[in-house]
Amino acid sequence: MATEPQTSTAVPPEKTSGGTKSKLDILYPLGLVGGVMALVGAAMVDGTSPVAFLNLAALVIVVGGVCSATIVQHPFHIVKRSLAMLLWAVKPPHYDPATFIQEIIEWAQKARRNGLLSLDALIDDIEDPFMRKGLQMAVDGLDTRVIVGTMRLRLHTQTELDSMAAGLFEAAGGYAPTFGIMGAVTGLIEVMHHLSQPSQLGTGIAAAFVSTVYGLVLANVFCIPTADRLRTVIAEQVVARNVFLDGLMGIVRGTNTTELQDLLESYYLPDKKVAGQPEAAAEKNQVAT
């Protein structure tokens, strides 16, 4: 089943089961390392030593300034939530449409045979609080309008909070180049104090502009791509929750399971052929003949 960070406190994504499981996405760390290595590699090709990019003062100015400005802009609970959601960039919850939908269909079949109360035994095994709450409301016999209204509101609120947490990284990406320039200006001021020593000017100016590089790399390799990546995970999670809600309504209303499955598979049109490989293979053979 799907995962969801708690609405009251920021926690790492919960354990998953059923159609959802967290999978390590190696592309994220590869992208981060690749962006830094591209810069260092280009410098080495030009004959610049990678050591030239090491400057503790510039690092303190850029990272410290970005962190300060970002936490000033965002409330504490959003900062905590964004740090917890950062795990999603490396190990996002992955929704397998076929497994996810099949589990809902099995719930529907069980409810049609034994009644909604038979699903009560499944509630404690559901890790996701959002889905656990929805199924509990259905088992309790609440009106469908109440269930839909409550769960849609929860979904909207959860999505807004997650989006604000993802937006924190985008905001940090906006501040990073500015603090990089501030670091360069600060370094140049220090250089001006040594104009009487021309032999040190070149080294001092080079060190001053390192902070600009730090700011640009932090913004364009880490902050902004991370924000967009988290938004993608949030969007996939919203789709999964809508699948669950429509499936839950079908269970409560006693919708035919075949009709319900067709409805839920419509959320994953690009993946629908994967579940129907025999049909696709038959069509392919027919075309070949």
N, C-alpha and C positions, 0 to 999 in steps of 0.2 A: 504494500500500500504506500501512499505518498507520505512525505515528511513535511514538517512545518516547524519553524522556530516558535517558541512560546511567545504569546502576545504581550505578557507582562514583563518578562525579563529576557535578555538576549542569551541564548544558549546555542551550542553547536547543533547542527541538524541531527535529529533523532535517528535511532535505528530504523531501518526500513524492512518491509516484508512484502510478500506478494508480488505485485507488478512493479514495485519500485525497489531499487537498491543503489546505494552510493558506489560509484565506480571512479577509480583514480583516473584522472584525465592528464596524461603526460604532456599534452600540448601546451598547457599553461606554463609549467616550469621551463619547458623547452623554449617557449617564446621569450620568457624573461631573460634566460641565459643567452639566447641567441641575439637579443637586442643589445645587451651589454658587450657580448663578444664581437658583434659587428663593429661597434665603436672602437674597441680596443684593437681589433684586427686592422681596421683602416688606419689607425694611428701608427701601428707597427710597420705597415707597408710604406708609410711616409717617413719612417725612420724615427718616430717618436716612441720613447720608452713608456710602457704602461704605468710605470711608477709616477710619471708626470701627472697622472689623473688622481693621485692620492693626495688629498689635502683635508686634514681634520677640521680646520677652521671653516672651510667651505661647506663641509658635510654638516657641521653643527648649525650653520646659518640656514641652510636650505631645509634640512629635515626638521630642525627645531622650529623654524618659522612656519613651515607648512602645517606641522602638527598643532601649533598654537592657534593659527588662524582657523583651522578646520574645527577644532573643539570649541572655539568661540562662536562659530556659526551654528553648531548643532548641539542640541540638548544631550545630557549624559546618556539617556536610555538609547538614543539613536547611535551614539558612538559605540556603546557596548554591543548593540545589535549588529552594527557593521563589522566589528571585529569578529564576532561569532560567525557571521555569514561569509567571512573571507575564506573559511574552509570550503565553501561551495565552489570557489574558483578552482581549487585543486581536486576536490572530490565531490562533484555535484550529484544530487539525487537523479538517477536515471529512470525514466518511465518506459517500461516495455509495454507497448499498447496491447499486444496479444495476451500477455499474462494478466495485465491489469484488468482488461475487459472481461476475460474469462473468469476471473475471481468474482466480479460483480454478477455475472450471469449465474454462477454457481450459487451465490446468495439468493438470487431471484428464484431459481429452481427450488431451493430449499424452502423459501418462504411460501411458494405456491403449494408445495406438498404438505408442509407442517405448520404454516401460519407464521406471521411476523415474530411471534414470541420465540420461535425456534432460533432466531438470530441473536438472542440475548447472550447465548454462550460464546459468541464470537467477539463481543465487544471488548472484553478484557485483553484479548490477544492482538487488538489493533493498536499499533504504536502511534499512529498519527492522531493527535488530539482533535483535529478538525473532523476527520472522518469518524472517529469514535463518538464525538458529540452528535453528528448527524444520524448515525445508526441508532444511538441511544434514544434520540427524539422519535425516530420511526417506531422503535420497539415499544416506547411508552404510549403510542397511539395518538400522538398529537396531529392536529389538522395539517394537511399538506401545505396550506398557505402559511401557516406558522413556521413550519420546517423550512420552506423555501425562503421566506422573508428573513428568518434568523440566520440561516447559513449563508445567504447572499451577502448580508451585512457583515458577517464574520469574514467572508472571503474578501470583500472590498476593503475592510479595515486592515486585514493582514497584508494584502497586496500593497496598500498605501504605505504601511510601515516598512515593508521590505524595500519598496522603491526609494523611500527616503534614506534608508541605510545604504543602498547602492549609490545614491546620489552623493553621499559623503565622499566617496573616492573621486567622483567627477569634480567636486568642489576643490579637493586637494590638488587635482591635476591643473585646475585654473590658477591656484596660488603658486605652484612650484616654479614656473618660469619667472614670475615676479621676484620671488625670493632669490632665485639664481642671479638675477640682475643686481639685486641689492647686495648680494655677496661679492659680485664683481666690483661694484662701486666702492664697497668697503675695502676691498683689497687694493684698489687703485689709490684710495686715500692714503693707505699705508705706504704705497710705492712713492707717492709724492714727498713723503718725509725723508726719502733717501735719494733725492735727485743729485746730491753731491757725490754719490757712488754709482756712476754709470754702469759699472760692471754687474750690478745687481738688479738693474731695471728690467732686463729681459726676463729673468727668472721670476721677479715679482709680478710682472704683468701677466705672464703665463699662469701663475698660480691664482691670480685674481679671476681669470676667466674660467677656471675650472668649476667654480660655483655655477656659472651659467650652464655648463654642460650637465652638472648634477641636476639642476632644475628641469632642463628639457628632457633628460632621460627619465627622471622620476615621473614627470607628467605623461609623456608619450609612450613609455614602455610599460609602466606599472599602473598608475592611477586611472587614467581614462580607459585603457583596455579592460581593466578589472571591473570598473563600473558597468561597462557595456556587457561584459561576460555575466555578471550577476543579474542584470536585467533579463538576459536570455534565459537563465535558470528560473527566474521568477515567472516569466511568461509561460514556460513549459509547465511549471507547477500550477498556474492558473488554469491551463487547459485540463490538466489531470483532475483538478477539483471540480471543474464543470462537468467532466465525464462522470465523476462520482455522484454529483448532485442529480444529474439526469437519470443515472442508474438507480439512485435511491428512490426518486420519484416513481420510476417504473416499477420498482419492487413494491412500494406502498400501494400503488394503484393496480397491481396485478397485471401489468402489461405482458403480453406474450413475449417469451424470451427471445424468439427469433427477431421479432420486431424491435425489441430493446437492443439486441446486439447490433442490428443494422444502424440504429440511431447512434449508439456509442462509437461504432467504427467510423462514422462520418466525421468525428473529430480528428481522425488520423488518416485522411484520404491518401496521402503519399505512401503510407505504410500498409494500406489495406490489401494490396496485392501480395505482400509478404505473407499475410495470414492465409491467402487463397492461392498458394503456389500451384497446387494441382490444377486449378482452373486455368491459371495463367499458362501452365505448361501445355494443357489441352488446346488452348487457343493458339499457342505457338505452333504446335504440331499440325493444326488444321490449316494455318496459313502456309506452312511448309509444303503440305500436300496439294 
